[in-house]
């Protein structure tokens, strides 16, 4: 794993944007996995600027999103469809037909999940998967106790996660209980994973994911088994890492050819 600690969320987001941009420049038909939530907002702003100002071209890119709420229409303001169109897709030149966001209204969830997994394979697999992390260590909506080899499927949100989402839905009672999410096994097949975490509220989950045991109780810890997982953190989110100084030294002394 590579642990990159930046002074603030803005600089960490720029680092993550450079990783995505490098992938897209080197492979114009790259497949990018996108995440939602508050954390990647600055990353998406950076990608929009790179598109508008530096001509970063998304016309050949295919995208897959991690998850969506069950029973929420794509037009609902808190849906991940709305989030992605508002924050990224309407502002870059990715073709609509190459965008894949899970349909939370599907009448046949198991068949739909199989179809989503097959679509990822048909597209050639995900080159870079962007991830956030929940305070309980979830990635996507793989809540604690998710199988480390799980595939895209329905999951039930924990109360803690529903509480974190209450503001977006205008009250806890409006937050759905069910979601469809890529599984940990699905995420692990991405060629690279870039996990972003900002703020002290994520420090414990980050430390357990990076330095704790690999366990289904801390789903992000499965990334310890990934050959190319990069954690991009601000100082606060890195606050409980035992080897923080070591990670910073390694990053500062990276040879030029390895830099993003
Ligand atoms: P957040 O969510 O970016 O809104 O903190 C992260 C997550 O739950 O994965």
Boltz pocket constraint, residues with backbone or C-beta under 6 A from the ligand:
constraints:
  - pocket:
      binder: B
      contacts: [[A, 36], [A, 37], [A, 38], [A, 39], [A, 40], [A, 132], [A, 133], [A, 134], [A, 135], [A, 138], [A, 139], [A, 140]]
      max_distance: 6.0
